[in-house]
Amino acid sequence: MDNAVLILEKTSFDNSDLDTVLGDATTFRLQLKNDIYHSYLTRPPPDVNEVKATLVCPATAKHLEKYTQQEMFLVTETEQDYRDITLPFLLESQFSLQWVYNILEGRAEQNHVVFDDPDPENGFVLLPDLKWDQKEATQLYLVAICRRRNIKSLRDLTGNHLPLLENVFFQTQAEVLSHFGVPASQLRCYLHYQPSYYHLHVHITHLAADVPGSGVERAHLLTDVIHDLRRDGDVCRTRPLSFPLRSNDELLARFRDAGRL
Amino acid sequence: MDNAVLILEKTSFDNSDLDTVLGDATTFRLQLKNDIYHSYLTRPPPDVNEVKATLVCPATAKHLEKYTQQEMFLVTETEQDYRDITLPFLLESQFSLQWVYNILEGRAEQNHVVFDDPDPENGFVLLPDLKWDQKEATQLYLVAICRRRNIKSLRDLTGNHLPLLENVFFQTQAEVLSHFGVPASQLRCYLHYQPSYYHLHVHITHLAADVPGSGVERAHLLTDVIHDLRRDGDVCRTRPLSFPLRSNDELLARFRDAGRL
């Protein structure tokens, strides 16, 4: 039997309702399927509002790790740490990116795509994150997935990527305003480091949404990244970057083994 | 009659319990008084754990504004915006800093002080933030208030302040480890921009604590600030800084009037 991760995202129920939800709500309506990722809607008992569920099946050990609450540690990665520890680790053990390529190649989630810029160099696909049920604009959570395939993360960005980043920044703002009525001044556009998958993407969330991963220890405002790269095209490759890792993350073990924690 | 803001900070009750707490818990035990700020403990009905309360009395319009949920807007402030809009606004309308001087001069909160470095240039006072009830180390929230009085915020920092910032960074880590057993790798040390008071201070929170104000749109990791100042001593004065402002913040009105939103 495959492992599976089922994430129930609360819309208006407390943790104390979880047992009720899990116990009685057996009708899950499939909204979206892409590779191993599935998104469902379900209608639990009448006193609890509709619940959004995400199923990852089959789930790898890395998925189980991602969705389990664990002690966190902050690592500060220098340029040399990246070369000696992080990059070798990524090259041997990254997540499959098949679901990303499915989106970019029009094989999955096409009815969810908000905007598609097909330019192979600077284009991107804008679509709702699985965590957003698309009901409240103040909970808006979109992801802009870049078409270019050779950029793993923030660490790889150089001044040469400014046209791509600026294109994502400005087109996303215009599209979010026209589709969801949310002005740029109410958006939080940022990259994660470390990201959860190593294909360049930008998170766009409403400033009012208290979303996981928007903390200073993991998020980098796109406007800051663009500004910094304009001043120094090597800044992302060379500066120390801090990020949290879960206690059972293999990357944390590698930093620990190298005496860097 | 004076206005007052009473903030109830949950330890282990849900919002639904708030009415119960407010209705029945009438015994508030004063823990700390400094200028207009008061911290209380109260024991509500037996099925609800102890509750920590903060009272600000008399509260100014700016306090009421600070503690009221409002629509937020992200502003990106350039060097020129700071000179033309923010600085003039600060000079005419900042919060009173009397409560800060009370702490620094030993007239208030002395029994709460965790560590005191009396050096007038690079010293600081480390003490628990009002928001932390000091029970769970994983909820740790301390503030390091610098002794030097001429630094309003992150914007004023230059390379000359590196000895101060490094002193705060390293001494705080050592003191937090010895007092609370939390290692540096589980701390989030950051500055706010805009801060809520214009006397330089650093926030130290446990990485596991989901605290307000630790989001990428307002927080700046101290380790990043130190690194950036080492490379360019003018970076804080010259770089654009983004921050959220509440819809009724006078500073937002000034940015709007200047066509900068």
HADDOCK unambig.tbl for C-alpha pairs under 7 A between the chains (distance, minus, plus):
assign (segid A and resid 72 and name CA) (segid B and resid 186 and name CA) 6.74 0.50 0.50
assign (segid A and resid 72 and name CA) (segid B and resid 207 and name CA) 6.72 0.50 0.50
assign (segid A and resid 72 and name CA) (segid B and resid 208 and name CA) 6.77 0.50 0.50
assign (segid A and resid 73 and name CA) (segid B and resid 185 and name CA) 5.26 0.50 0.50
assign (segid A and resid 73 and name CA) (segid B and resid 186 and name CA) 5.11 0.50 0.50
assign (segid A and resid 74 and name CA) (segid B and resid 185 and name CA) 4.86 0.50 0.50
assign (segid A and resid 74 and name CA) (segid B and resid 186 and name CA) 5.92 0.50 0.50
assign (segid A and resid 75 and name CA) (segid B and resid 185 and name CA) 6.79 0.50 0.50
assign (segid A and resid 185 and name CA) (segid B and resid 73 and name CA) 5.26 0.50 0.50
assign (segid A and resid 185 and name CA) (segid B and resid 74 and name CA) 4.85 0.50 0.50
assign (segid A and resid 185 and name CA) (segid B and resid 75 and name CA) 6.78 0.50 0.50
assign (segid A and resid 185 and name CA) (segid B and resid 261 and name CA) 6.99 0.50 0.50
assign (segid A and resid 186 and name CA) (segid B and resid 72 and name CA) 6.75 0.50 0.50
assign (segid A and resid 186 and name CA) (segid B and resid 73 and name CA) 5.11 0.50 0.50
assign (segid A and resid 186 and name CA) (segid B and resid 74 and name CA) 5.92 0.50 0.50
assign (segid A and resid 207 and name CA) (segid B and resid 72 and name CA) 6.72 0.50 0.50
assign (segid A and resid 208 and name CA) (segid B and resid 72 and name CA) 6.78 0.50 0.50
assign (segid A and resid 214 and name CA) (segid B and resid 215 and name CA) 5.58 0.50 0.50
assign (segid A and resid 214 and name CA) (segid B and resid 216 and name CA) 5.88 0.50 0.50
assign (segid A and resid 215 and name CA) (segid B and resid 214 and name CA) 5.60 0.50 0.50
assign (segid A and resid 215 and name CA) (segid B and resid 215 and name CA) 4.02 0.50 0.50
assign (segid A and resid 215 and name CA) (segid B and resid 216 and name CA) 5.11 0.50 0.50
assign (segid A and resid 216 and name CA) (segid B and resid 214 and name CA) 5.92 0.50 0.50
assign (segid A and resid 216 and name CA) (segid B and resid 215 and name CA) 5.14 0.50 0.50
assign (segid A and resid 216 and name CA) (segid B and resid 216 and name CA) 4.14 0.50 0.50
assign (segid A and resid 216 and name CA) (segid B and resid 219 and name CA) 5.82 0.50 0.50
assign (segid A and resid 216 and name CA) (segid B and resid 220 and name CA) 6.58 0.50 0.50
assign (segid A and resid 216 and name CA) (segid B and resid 221 and name CA) 6.81 0.50 0.50
assign (segid A and resid 219 and name CA) (segid B and resid 216 and name CA) 5.82 0.50 0.50
assign (segid A and resid 220 and name CA) (segid B and resid 216 and name CA) 6.60 0.50 0.50
assign (segid A and resid 221 and name CA) (segid B and resid 216 and name CA) 6.83 0.50 0.50
assign (segid A and resid 261 and name CA) (segid B and resid 185 and name CA) 6.98 0.50 0.50
